[in-house]
Amino acid sequence: MHTLLSILHVLAVVLTVGPAMLMPWLGERALRERDGDRVHQAGRRCMAFNALTLVGALFGVLTTLTSDRYSFADAWLIVASTLYAVAVVNGAAVIPGVLARIGKELQDAHGVMDGELLEQHRGRLLALSGLNLVFYTAVVILMAWRPGA
């Protein structure tokens, strides 16, 4: 049973974490093209894929519960879980909120936006997207490496 849960965990993570990490970058591209509809769409997809990573997390919890080797007390698992929680909140709530606000501004302005305001939005979006990329990357490294395990 442990092996099956482990396979389901890895499969769910592979299918969801990659798109969750990359969706904000599609929003940034749409922002550069000043396409409010695509910015909104990227925000919805970002929220959806980050929420779907919870399926992988659930299989990870079940895998750990059925394991004789790993425990929730392992330091690497505590750090990875904390970073994952921050990444999910950032990716499912913060980034989509920013993308929705930017998309609405673009739609209201019919794609015309002051260059300085556009760069402010891009900077905020790139910073949040970069943080999510770092958080998810650290989680993947910790899960694959399992230091001290």
Steps between C-alpha positions, in 0.01 A plus 500: 500500500788733583651455153169577327449814711856607426443458126174697518675772702779541245260485206267762646792728584654468154168582332417802716811667640661578165197687366447664841853641484470617139149652480597836654761542227224469238321779683811713480524436127135600454568812707787597269261455207240704693234231463270527804298189412809280483630650826172401667516155343856448625386597851216247497729226371766589753246467780368171361838330457624615841181367658543172310842454662301421815416162343873424484538622858219271615670200338825616664335501842358153439839379378667629816234345722554158341880527508725317742794716395369861509322701765337840526767576763778487238655845466511490119129417487410782741698752294361370169142505634539856627644622170223317315230667712649844428522418127138384484367810674714723278403311184132442572410833663762775473615465138149443357380806692776710349428363153126570541567860604742555211261334253212720613712814468601397148143421402370828643770692313443297180863383502647847545714529811765748605848355453600569861187332639554205266855458630381520862248224434762292315746543787249389762389205288856392419599520868205287614547255212871473573432429867256225407755350264761501778260351757380219275855429382620474861212262581580279201869493594423413862255228398747342257809540718346422842807614698564291808246237397 
